[in-house]
Amino acid sequence: MAVHKHISRKLRLAKLGRQTRWAPFWTVPKIYGKGRRVHPGRHTVVKRSWRRIKTKA
């Protein structure tokens, strides 16, 4: 990939990077209640890693 990226490509890559983060910690008690201990990564919609699945950006 080029050293200098177009701003449109950079914005697309930034959006894809944000989608793969864990959900906020406060979503766990909001969804399941106070007693349940679940990993917040379970609530992330897009599960993509830069090693496994490539993007079209």
ROKOL-519405 format. One record per residue (C-alpha): residue in one letter; chain; x, y, z. Coordinates in steps of 0.25 Angstrom, whole numbers, padded with zeros to 4 digits. Layout:
ATOM  code  unit      X      Y      Z
ATOM     A     A      X      Y      Z
...
//
This chain:
ATOM  code  unit      X      Y      Z
ATOM     M     A   0000   0000   0000
ATOM     A     A   0005   0014  -0003
ATOM     V     A   0011   0022   0008
ATOM     H     A   0002   0034   0005
ATOM     K     A  -0012   0030   0005
ATOM     H     A  -0024   0037  -0001
ATOM     I     A  -0033   0043   0010
ATOM     S     A  -0045   0035   0005
ATOM     R     A  -0037   0022   0006
ATOM     K     A  -0032   0026   0020
ATOM     L     A  -0046   0029   0024
ATOM     R     A  -0051   0015   0019
ATOM     L     A  -0040   0008   0027
ATOM     A     A  -0043   0016   0039
ATOM     K     A  -0058   0012   0039
ATOM     L     A  -0054  -0003   0037
ATOM     G     A  -0044  -0002   0049
ATOM     R     A  -0055   0004   0058
ATOM     Q     A  -0065  -0007   0054
ATOM     T     A  -0056  -0018   0059
ATOM     R     A  -0054  -0013   0073
ATOM     W     A  -0061  -0019   0086
ATOM     A     A  -0074  -0013   0090
ATOM     P     A  -0074  -0004   0102
ATOM     F     A  -0074  -0011   0115
ATOM     W     A  -0087  -0005   0120
ATOM     T     A  -0095  -0013   0109
ATOM     V     A  -0093  -0026   0117
ATOM     P     A  -0101  -0022   0129
ATOM     K     A  -0111  -0015   0120
ATOM     I     A  -0114  -0027   0112
ATOM     Y     A  -0112  -0039   0121
ATOM     G     A  -0114  -0033   0135
ATOM     K     A  -0105  -0030   0147
ATOM     G     A  -0101  -0044   0150
ATOM     R     A  -0097  -0050   0136
ATOM     R     A  -0082  -0049   0132
ATOM     V     A  -0081  -0049   0117
ATOM     H     A  -0069  -0043   0109
ATOM     P     A  -0073  -0030   0102
ATOM     G     A  -0067  -0035   0089
ATOM     R     A  -0079  -0044   0087
ATOM     H     A  -0087  -0032   0084
ATOM     T     A  -0078  -0027   0073
ATOM     V     A  -0085  -0029   0060
ATOM     V     A  -0073  -0029   0050
ATOM     K     A  -0063  -0040   0055
ATOM     R     A  -0051  -0037   0045
ATOM     S     A  -0036  -0038   0047
ATOM     W     A  -0026  -0032   0038
ATOM     R     A  -0019  -0046   0037
ATOM     R     A  -0031  -0054   0034
ATOM     I     A  -0041  -0047   0025
ATOM     K     A  -0036  -0036   0015
ATOM     T     A  -0045  -0024   0012
ATOM     K     A  -0048  -0017  -0002
ATOM     A     A  -0042  -0004   0003
//
